[in-house]
Amino acid sequence: MCRNIRTLHNFEPHATSEEVHAAALQYVRKVSGSTKPSKANEDAFEAAVHEIAHITQHLLDALVTHAPAKHRDEEAAKARARAAVRFGTA
């Protein structure tokens, strides 16, 4: 369920608000144990996603690193190469 949470720090370009929201959504889904909340829990679910996305953005803004920024395209190519080796695809 939370395999889609990816590292968002130290990338160029920086993580978008959509990426931060997607990570928060996956986190709340994992913690709550459901991908879609019931009507009774919908407000609490959405509030948690909003708050976690907000605090995650603050965290990303506050983190400091001396390492060079990673490039999204290069990291995606590395991930595809690892997947090809792992799953035996060409």
Residue pairs with C-beta under 8 A, 6 or more apart in sequence:
1 26
1 29
1 30
1 35
2 26
2 27
2 29
2 30
4 22
4 23
4 26
5 23
5 26
5 27
6 19
6 23
8 15
8 19
8 20
8 23
8 56
8 60
9 15
9 60
9 63
9 65
10 63
10 65
10 67
10 69
10 70
11 69
11 70
11 71
11 72
11 75
12 69
12 70
12 71
12 72
13 72
14 60
15 60
17 53
17 57
20 53
20 56
20 57
20 60
21 49
21 53
23 53
23 56
24 49
24 50
24 52
24 53
24 56
25 49
27 52
28 45
28 48
28 49
28 52
29 35
32 41
32 45
32 48
37 44
37 45
83 89
84 90
